[in-house]
Amino acid sequence: MKVLLLENVHPAAIELFKKNGFKNIEVIKGAISEKELINKISDVGILGLRSKTQLTKKVLSHADNLIAAGAFCIGTNQIDMIEAADKGIAIFNSPFSNTRSVAELVIGLCISLLRRIPEKNNAAHKGQWLKESDGCYELRGKTLGIIGYGHIGSQVSVLAEAMGMKVIFYDVMNKLALGNAESCKSLDDLLKKSDVITLHVPGNYETKNLIGASRIKKMKKGVHLINLSRGDVLDMTAIKQAIIENHIAGLAVDVFPEEPKTNKDKFISPLQHLPNTILTPHIGGSTIEAQEAIGIDVAEKLITYAKTGSSLGSLTVPEINLPLIKNTHRILHIHRNVPGVLSEINGVLSKMKVNILGQYLQTNNNIGYVALDIDKKVSQNLMQELDRVKNTIKSRNL
């Protein structure tokens, strides 16, 4: 099985594939275009990519041998998830491995903004000595409002409380508060009470322009705002105006609606050249520790799926936790989730006098995934018959 790894996937992932017997591995340092990926993907069984390479519907139409793809990052916006599911391709990511890195950066940005480090740093580079305390504050005693209390938001909560901050949070789901953090009944309530606000929400139609002019007016004058979530949750025009008017005293942004595809492309944002504003190039999870953890996490999921069929962590194929294969042969069958498919599969096995030792099934709204452990060697005829089962998407034999 060929493995194609793109965009500087951590060496730990490459070593893990090698240790598990994968020998046909191609590694490409950077992102590649849609055309380049189409030319390469026809014989690829496992694909690894990060945020810049686009796994589009057009690319997937040429991916006849692809069983799984791993996004060595948190997000999967670069992958056509509907088409991948429709083709029975398991998609994996690593949603939690860089949590600590992002949380630590939030705390660092809090300190930098409240101490007005961006302005003092720029002045020092120009030969100016801005030794003053005006407008500079400690974190201790300030109220941090966390919008989105998931894995990252909750870690930020713990770190902020250790720094002496009062922590409040708002989430659309009921979440257990850690430490002395307090849940707010509404987003408006959080906006009114917070000295510093940090966003940790998913990117969707509900969160687009979540923070705009009307919500900025509900914030304290002199608030500090941090966004390390998704680029489109801030109304950039409204944010810029609020900084100019000194309603927002400090801003740190790590994600943008439009980001350069490579380090060579020019970065343009309406937030450039604003006072006490920190702009970073989407580096929230970009630490050596996080990238190694992501590399190992995603590689393990891909390897496990390829070798055992276990699909834990898959975002497309239904999740099944399968035992190791012992003295049996395993068949994996992905199909449309319609009545009668499992019966037809069992009918094929019965007709060919194949004894089933174990059967594992899981479904979602659209797809069914069944693993069958049998007591005899799988013949080519058997796999051909299973492929002929109506509503079959993909099958393979381990």
KEKOLTOR-541216 format. One line per 3 residues: their letters; for each residue z, y, x of C-alpha. Coordinates in steps of 0.1 Angstrom, whole numbers. Each point is the difference from the previous one (the first is absolute). Layout:
BEGIN
A = Z,Y,X  ... .
END
This chain:
BEGIN
MKV = 0,0,0  -10,34,14  26,28,1 .
LLL = -12,36,3  27,26,8  -8,37,-1 .
ENV = 17,33,8  24,-8,28  20,-27,-18 .
HPA = 31,-6,21  -4,-26,28  29,-20,-16 .
AIE = -23,-8,-29  -27,-12,23  24,-22,20 .
LFK = 13,-15,-33  -35,-10,-10  -6,-16,34 .
KNG = 33,-19,-1  -9,-15,-34  -33,-14,13 .
FKN = -24,27,-10  -26,3,28  -29,19,-15 .
IEV = 16,35,0  -19,32,3  19,32,7 .
IKG = -14,35,-5  22,30,10  -12,25,-25 .
AIS = -12,2,-36  -36,-9,-8  -24,12,-26 .
EKE = -10,-18,-32  -33,-9,15  16,-15,31 .
LIN = 25,-19,-20  -27,-15,-22  -18,-12,31 .
KIS = 31,-17,13  17,-14,-31  -23,-28,-12 .
DVG = 17,-27,22  35,15,1  28,-20,-16 .
ILG = 29,24,7  -2,38,3  26,23,13 .
LRS = -3,38,-4  20,31,-3  -5,32,-20 .
KTQ = -33,13,12  -24,-29,-4  -12,-2,-36 .
LTK = -3,-35,-16  -23,10,-28  -17,-19,-28 .
KVL = -32,1,20  17,-15,30  17,-27,-20 .
SHA = -33,-10,-16  -10,-13,35  34,-17,7 .
DNL = -9,-35,-10  25,-17,23  28,24,-2 .
IAA = 32,-16,-14  25,28,9  3,35,13 .
GAF = 31,17,14  7,38,-1  21,5,31 .
CIG = 17,30,-17  17,9,-33  -29,12,-22 .
TNQ = -30,-19,-13  -20,29,-13  -27,-8,26 .
IDM = -6,-34,-17  -19,-6,-33  29,-21,-15 .
IEA = -18,-8,-32  -30,-14,17  21,-19,25 .
ADK = 19,-16,-28  -32,-8,-18  -13,-18,30 .
GIA = 33,-19,5  8,17,33  37,3,7 .
IFN = 11,35,12  32,5,19  17,31,13 .
SPF = 34,9,16  17,24,-24  35,0,17 .
SNT = -5,-5,37  -2,37,9  27,11,-24 .
RSV = 25,9,28  -26,20,20  -9,22,-31 .
AEL = 37,5,-9  9,11,35  -29,25,1 .
VIG = 12,15,-33  34,7,15  -16,15,32 .
LCI = -21,22,-22  30,12,-20  17,11,31 .
SLL = -31,17,14  -7,20,-31  36,11,-6 .
RRI = 3,11,36  -35,17,-2  -11,-20,31 .
PEK = -38,4,-7  2,38,4  24,0,30 .
NNA = -21,-26,17  -33,19,-5  17,32,12 .
AHK = 14,-17,31  -35,-12,9  -12,36,-3 .
GQW = 27,12,23  22,14,-28  38,-7,-1 .
LKE = 11,-3,-36  37,-7,5  15,7,-34 .
SDG = 18,-17,-28  -15,19,-30  -14,-25,-25 .
CYE = 12,-30,19  23,-26,-15  18,-33,5 .
LRG = -9,-30,-21  37,-6,-7  10,11,-35 .
KTL = -36,5,-12  -14,-19,-30  -29,-23,7 .
GII = -22,-8,-31  -20,-33,4  -29,-4,-24 .
GYG = -7,-38,0  29,-22,8  -18,-31,13 .
HIG = 2,-16,34  -6,31,20  18,25,-23 .
SQV = 31,-22,-1  1,-2,38  -4,37,3 .
SVL = 30,2,-24  22,-20,24  -10,19,31 .
AEA = 4,34,-17  34,-8,-13  11,-10,36 .
MGM = -11,35,10  24,15,-25  -25,8,-27 .
KVI = 6,-3,-37  -28,-23,-14  -15,1,-34 .
FYD = -31,-19,-12  -24,-5,-28  -22,-30,-7 .
VMN = -19,-11,-31  17,-34,2  38,-6,-1 .
KLA = 11,-4,36  33,-10,15  14,29,20 .
LGN = 11,-6,35  31,15,14  10,31,-18 .
AES = -35,10,-11  -3,11,-36  -29,-6,-24 .
CKS = -15,30,-19  -9,-3,-36  -32,20,5 .
LDD = -23,12,27  7,36,-11  37,-6,5 .
LLK = -6,-11,36  -23,30,7  26,25,-11 .
KSD = 29,-16,21  -18,-8,33  1,19,33 .
VIT = -25,-24,15  -24,-22,-20  -18,-30,14 .
LHV = -27,-19,-18  -5,-38,1  -22,-8,-30 .
PGN = -31,-22,-4  -34,16,-4  -14,-2,-35 .
YET = -11,21,-29  37,7,-10  9,14,34 .
KNL = -31,20,7  11,36,5  35,-10,-9 .
IGA = 13,31,18  -20,30,-13  8,36,-9 .
SRI = 21,-8,-31  23,-24,19  2,23,30 .
KKM = 15,27,-22  28,-24,-10  10,-5,37 .
KKG = 26,21,18  -14,30,19  1,-10,36 .
VHL = -5,-37,-6  -14,-22,27  -27,-26,-11 .
INL = -11,-32,18  -29,-23,-11  -6,-33,18 .
SRG = -12,-18,-31  -36,6,-11  -23,30,7 .
DVL = -8,9,-36  36,3,-13  1,37,11 .
DMT = -21,28,-16  -10,15,34  -9,34,-15 .
AIK = 33,4,-18  19,-12,31  -17,24,23 .
QAI = 7,29,-24  37,-10,-2  3,1,38 .
IEN = -17,34,2  25,13,-27  29,-16,19 .
HIA = 10,-21,-30  -5,-31,22  18,8,33 .
GLA = -13,-31,19  -27,-26,-5  -8,-33,18 .
VDV = -31,-20,-11  -12,-33,16  -26,-10,-26 .
FPE = -30,20,-14  -26,-3,-28  -27,-2,26 .
EPK = 7,-14,35  -23,-3,30  -14,-36,4 .
TNK = 3,2,38  20,20,25  -32,17,10 .
DKF = -7,14,-34  13,35,-8  31,4,-22 .
ISP = 0,29,-26  28,8,-24  10,31,-20 .
LQH = 35,-5,14  -10,8,36  15,31,17 .
LPN = 28,4,-25  36,9,11  25,-28,6 .
TIL = -25,-26,-10  -4,-34,18  -33,-19,-5 .
TPH = -2,-35,15  -30,-23,0  13,-28,-23 .
IGG = 24,-14,26  29,-9,-23  -2,-37,10 .
STI = -16,5,34  26,-14,23  -3,-29,24 .
EAQ = 27,-18,-18  -15,4,-34  -35,-9,11 .
EAI = 13,-32,16  20,-9,-31  -31,6,-22 .
GID = -22,-20,23  23,-30,-1  7,3,-37 .
VAE = -36,2,-12  -12,-26,26  26,-25,-12 .
KLI = -11,4,-36  -37,-5,9  7,-30,22 .
TYA = 23,-16,-26  -26,5,-27  -28,-14,21 .
KTG = 20,-31,12  21,-9,-31  -14,20,-29 .
SSL = 33,17,-6  -8,34,-15  34,18,1 .
GSL = -6,38,4  -36,-2,-13  -11,30,-21 .
TVP = -30,-17,-16  4,-38,-1  31,-11,-20 .
EIN = 30,-7,22  10,-37,7  26,-10,25 .
LPL = -13,-34,12  18,-26,21  -15,-12,33 .
IKN = -26,-27,-2  15,-34,8  -21,-32,-3 .
THR = -22,15,-26  -32,19,-4  0,34,-17 .
ILH = -27,15,-22  2,37,-10  -19,12,-31 .
IHR = -3,36,-12  -14,6,-34  -2,23,-30 .
NVP = 31,-2,-21  -14,-15,-31  11,-31,-20 .
GVL = -13,-34,10  -6,5,38  30,-20,12 .
SEI = -8,-28,-25  -36,-1,14  13,-1,36 .
NGV = 23,-29,-8  -29,-17,-18  -21,2,32 .
LSK = 28,-15,21  6,-27,-26  -36,-10,-1 .
MKV = -2,-3,38  33,-20,-1  19,25,20 .
NIL = 38,-2,-3  18,34,-2  33,1,19 .
GQY = 8,36,-6  -14,28,-21  8,37,2 .
LQT = -14,26,-24  4,37,-4  -20,25,-20 .
NNN = -3,37,-6  -19,18,-27  -34,-8,15 .
IGY = 4,-28,26  14,-35,2  9,-15,33 .
VAL = 8,-37,3  9,-21,31  -3,-38,-3 .
DID = 15,-24,25  -18,-34,-2  4,-33,17 .
KKV = -35,-7,13  -25,18,23  -20,26,-18 .
SQN = -37,-9,-2  -28,25,-1  -9,-12,-34 .
LMQ = 34,8,-13  -2,36,12  -35,3,-15 .
ELD = 13,-12,-33  29,25,0  -24,28,8 .
RVK = -20,-9,-31  31,4,-22  -7,28,-24 .
NTI = 16,33,9  6,-10,37  2,30,23 .
KSR = 7,-17,34  13,-33,12  9,-14,34 .
NL = 14,-31,16  27,0,26 .
END
